[in-house]
Amino acid sequence: MAEDRDDTDKTEDPTAKRLDEALKRGDVVKSQEVNTWFVIAASALVLLGFSGSMSAMFETTLRGLLADAYRIPMDGGGLVHLFRQLSLETLAAVAVPFLLLTLAAIGGNMVQHRLVWSGEAVKPKFSKISPMSGVERLFSKQALANFVKGLLKLAVVGAVLTALMWPERYRFESLIGTDLAALLPFAKTLSLELIGAVVAILAIIAGADYMFQYFQWYERQKMSLREMKDEFRETEGDPKIKAKIRQLRQSRQRKRMMAAVPKATVVVTNPTHFAVALQYERGMNAPVCVAKGADLIALKIREVARENNVPIVENPPLARTLHATVEIDQEVPPEQYKAVAEVIGYVMRLRRGFRN
């Protein structure tokens, strides 16, 4: 015999409300590998596009510093001025590259999720300082995944870098006596090759890590049947209360209908299943339905009509059509004017005959 499933097991896909609440708490999909890839890719672009201009600016500054070293005052004020000047020139050289790296770091987050402003992460929590919680985090599935991921990165990146540098091993020996001016272009070319390889490898790792982080985040947002029911009650209301309210409304509507039946001009029936009470007075655009119902309600409408001497006319096709197409307090539709007019005309003739 199969056991009943526990309604506290988180087996249901999260609702949109659940995902919005997670976003407000700052609980979003975030892969650090994606951020790392963006920063390293931006570093490669900076090295490719700005290395020449930065090196030229630093070269000019150092040349001037060495050429005029004997004229630099060694007192306190002179040294302060020197360090201020060097700081400004250094800042000017690295300002644009630093801005690009900052934008890359921000972009690495924005491609994963929209910007979130939440103070939930910085709120003090006992679990953050609890030794037991720390031990659990240390040996958690996430920690194991990070450890394996780190080893995989080291192994793959190390293997690729070794494969790129191994053919150049004999050339490295000859660089010992090479002039610095000839050494720098070789170092730049080799650095770009290495960084390009690292960027390509980390792109694959970042994509795989993001999928893993998304899977973990989605599993963390899953809901139990009990949580689904609680959320439905919060958003839609308790089904029992809604059923009670619907029942009260139907009861009030029935009382209002029965109170309107004595004012009706005629009740059209089918003779036992449907009953529709119509009211018509001179000056009205069309007859109005003041009451309608099926089975027991139809029987009650007929009883009230008899008690108040309201004519009852059996016309099954018309009764069924009016019951299906006309709501309470609505006028009869134009396509039923002719049939309804014949019934009301018949009632009017009967009344005139009784008066005579």
N, C-alpha and C positions, 0 to 999 in steps of 0.2 A: 504494500500500500504506500503510495507516494506521500511524502510529508508535505504539509502546507508550507508555502513559501512565506518566510518572515517578512512582514511589511516594513521592517526597519532596514532591510538590505538595500543598498544604493544601486539599483538596477535600471532606473528609468533615466532617459535622456533629460538634461536640464532644460527648463523653460526659458523663454526670453527674459522673464523677470529675474530668474536666478542668475543668469549671465550678467544682467545689468547690475545686480547687487554685488556680484564679484568684482566688477569693474570699479564700482564706487569704493570698495574696500581696498582697491589697489592690487587685487589678485588677478593678474593678467599673465598671458603667455609671454615668457621672456627667456630667450636663449643668450647666454653670455658669449657664446661662440659667434653669434651673428654680430654682436657689438665689436668683438675682437676683429672679425673679418673686415668690417667697415673701417676701423681705425687703421689696420695694416694696409688695406687697399688705398686709403687716403694717404698713408705714409709713402707708398710707392709712387703715387701721383706727385706728391710734394717733392720727393727725391728726383723724379724725372723732370719736373717743370721748374723747380725753384732752387735746385742744388747749385746751378751755375751762378745765379744772381746772389744767393746767400754767401757762397764762397768768395765771390768778388768783393762783396761788402766787408766781409771779415778780413780779407786780404788787404784791402785798402786801409782799414782801421789798424791792423797790426803793423803794416809797413810804416804808417805815420807814427805809431807808438814807438817803434824801434828807431826810426830815423831821428826823432826829436826827443829821445829818452833823456839826453843830457840837459834839455831845457825844462824838463818837468819839475816843478817845485816839490820838495819833499816835506813841506810843512803840512799841518792838519788841513788847512783850507784847500791847498793844492791837491792833496790826495782825494778829498771829498769831491772836488770838481772833476778829477780824473775818473773816479768810479761812477759818478753821475753820467759823464759823457759816454763812457763805455757801456753803461746800462742802457742808455737811450739808443745808441747805435745797434746794440744787440737786439733790443726790442723791435726796432724798425726792421731788422733783417728777418726776424722770425714771426712778425705779427701776422702776415697773411697766411703762412703755412700753419701757424697755431690756430687761426680762425677756421681754416679748412678742416683741421683735425677735430676741432670742437663740433663743427657742423656734422662731420661724419659720425661722431659719437652720438649726437642727438638723432641723426637719421637712422642709426642702427636700432634705436628704440622705436622710432615712429613707424618703421616698416613692419614691426611686429604688433603694435597696438597703438591706438590713438593716445594723445597726451592725457594723463590722469593726474588729478590733484587730490590726493588723499592723505590724511594724517594718520590713517590706521596703522601704517607700518612703523611709525615712530612712537606710538603709544606704549607706555610701560606695561610689560606683561611678565608675570612670574615665570612663565614657561621659558622665557628667553634667558633667565639667569638660573634656572633650576638645573642642578647637575644631572639628574635623571633624564630630563629633556635633552640636555646636551649630549649625553651618551646615546640616546635614541637617535638623535640626528646624525651622530657620528657613524653609526652602523645602520643607517636607513638605506632604503633602495636608491634614494637620490644620491647619497654619499658614495655608494658603491658604483653607481653609474658615472659619477664625476671622476672617480678614481680610474675606472676602466677607460673612460674617455681621455683622461690625461695621458695614460700609458700609450693609448692608440695614437694620439697626436705626436708624442715624442718619437714613437717608432716610425710612423709614416713620414713625418717631416725630416727626421734624422736620416732615414733611408734615401729620400729624394735629394737632400742636400749632399749627402755622401756621393750619390751617383753623379751629381753635377760637378762636384769639386775633385773627384778622383782623377778624371782625365787631366786636370790642371796641376797635379801634384809635382810634376817635374818642373813646371814653370815657376812654382812658388820658390824653389831653391835658387833660381836665378834672380829673384827679385831682391835678394839681400844687397847686391851691389848696384841695383838700378837707381837712376836719378829719381828724385821725388816727383818731378814734373811728368815723367813717363809712368810712374807708379799710380798716380791718381786716376787717369782714364781707365786703366785696367781694373782698379778697385771699384770704380763706379759701374763699369759694365758687369763685372761679376756680381756686385751687390744687387743690381737690377734683375739679373737672372735668378738669383737666389730668392729675392723678394717676390718676383713673379711666380716662381714655383710654389712658394709658401702661400701666396694669395690663392692660387688655383686649388691647392690641397685643402686649405681652410674653407674655401667656398663649399666644397663637398661635405666637409665635416659640419659646417654651420647649418647647411640644409638638413642633414640627418638629425642634428641635435635639435633643431627647431621642431621637426616632426615629433621627436621623442618628447620634448617639453609640452607640445600641444596635446599629445595623447595623455600625458600625466595630468595636465591642467583640466582637460575635459573629463577624465575619470574622477577628478577631485570635485567637479561640479555636479556629478550625477546625483539624483535624488531617490529617496525611498518612496514607497507608495504612501506612507503616512505623511511625508513632507509634501507630496503632490496634493493630497487631500487638504492639508492645512493651508497650502497656498491658494487652492481653489476656493476655500471658504473665505480667505482674506480678500480675494479679488472679486469673486462672484457672489459671495454670501453663502450661508449655510443652506444646503438643499432643503432641509426640513422646514426652516423658517420661510424660504421662498415658496415652498409648497403650501404652507399655511396661509401666507399672504395671498397667493393665487386663489386659494379656496375661499378666503374672505371676500376677495373681489368678485368672484363668481357668485357668491351668495348675495352680495349687495346688488349685483347686476340683475340677478333673478328677481329680487324684491322690487327693484325699480321697474323691471319689465311688467311684473304682475300688477303693479300700481298703475301702469299705463294702459293695460288691456281694456279697462272699462271705457277709456276715451277713444278706443279704436272704432273705425267705421265698419270693418269687416275682418273676419279671421278666415284665412284660406288654409285648408287642411288637405292631408293626404291619407285617408281619413284617420289613421291612427299613428303614423310615424312622424309626420311633420305638421307644424302649425306656424303660420306667419300672420301677425296682426298688423293691419295697415290702417293708417289714419289719413283722412282727406277732408279738407274743408275748402269752401269757396275762397279763391284768392291764392291758394298754394300752387306752386309750380308743378308739383307732382306728388302723388301719395308717398307717405313716409312710413318706414317700418318702425314700429314702436315695440315690438316683441317678436321673438322667434325661438323655436326650440324643437328638439326631437325627442321621441319616446315619452319619458315621464314628464319632461318639461312641456312637451306638446299637449299632453293630457291635462296638465295643470292650467295651461292657457285656455283650453277649451272649457274647462270647468268654470274658470273666472268669467269667460265670455258668456256662458249660459246664465250664470248668476246675475250678470249685469245686462242681459238682453242684447248682447252684441251678436249680429248675424254671423253664422258660421256657414261657409260655402266650401263644399268639397270639389277640389280641382287638383288632382294629384300632380299632373305635369307642372302646373304653375306653382304649386306649393314647393315642389322639389327645387325648381329653378330659383325661386325667390330665396329659399333657405340657403342655397349655395352661393348666391351672387350679391345679396343685400345684407349690410350690417345694420345694427341697431342705430336709429336716428339718421339713417341715410335714405335718400330718395330712391324710388324705384328706377332702375336704368331705363333709358329710352326704348330699348328693344322689347321691353315688357309693358310699355304703355297701353298697347291695344288690348292685351289679355286682361290687364288689371282694370282698364276702363270698362270692359264688358262686365266684370264682376261687380264693380262699384255701381255701375248703371243698373244692374240687376237688383242690387240691394236698395238703391234709391227708389226703384219702381215698386218694390215690395213695401217699403215704408209709406209711399203715397197711397198704395192700395189699402193698407191698414187704416190710414187716416180717413179715407173715403168710406 
